[in-house]
């Protein structure tokens, strides 16, 4: 008998988001003969531990219900094993970049329909040092804002909280500068860096066209490096960023690669799918087609 195991983060979203999890479980049981199990995470890395444990039970579908951080932990649990269950996602966090890219629903009826249909897309998974990620790793200006913000602000104000906090910190953030070296199998360059993104999808931080050519199925990272520059140029870059035409700017470096090493003298911390990552130096590797994600069928 098929089993759906739902790992949900009780601190992601409001109470009505948690209620969705129980209603989804109830409706799946009414419509199928599946076993449905639920687990509420208790703390950091708990979702990762439970996702890894599911391998021993031969669970067919693991659902991550929460934000990008919850999905990040579940991915890391699944990637510890060669044979992996299909991944389902109930977006219930602040930004939900990856879920938005796959156009995943969050209404109860649509999610249940999606689960029962069991259509999948094969998705690439990135690795940075010993950690895996499914959306983006970033370093430099603005990347620490999410970690400095009270969780209550994120819960009640959502993406607006990020934008407000980012606006408040603009004078401090745009003065940051890191001399970094970016090395791929094809090229190596060193640049005075304000911000860098190593992404699996086009959407970063709620900006749907941050990496407009990115694909989660091409076996490559889309990388963006923004140079430190005079304030008028940075303002021009950020304006272009909102329109998705920033990659043509002279101070913006855009490239695709399956392997990448970033090094520098500065202790630059990474943000990896919304979680704190390692300090530089770091090494990236792309695992093509590593996970099957349940998606909405095209004919729905």
Buried (B, 14 or more C-beta within 10 A) or exposed (E): EEBBBBBBBBBBBEEEBBEBBEEBBEBBEEEBEBBBBBBBBEEEEBBBBBBBEBBEEEBBBBBBBBBBBBBBBBBBBBBEEEEBBBBBBBBBBBBBBBBBBBEBBBEBEEBBBBBEBBBBBEBBBBBBEEBBBBBBBBBBBBBBBBEEBEEEBBBEBBBEBBBEBBEEBBEEBBEBBBEBBBBBEEEEEEBEBBBBBBBBBBBBBBBBBBBBEBBBEBEBBBBBBBBBBEEEBBEBBEEBBEEBEBBEBEBBBBBBBBBBBBBBEBEBBBBBBBBBBBEBBBBBBBBEEBBBBBBBEEEE
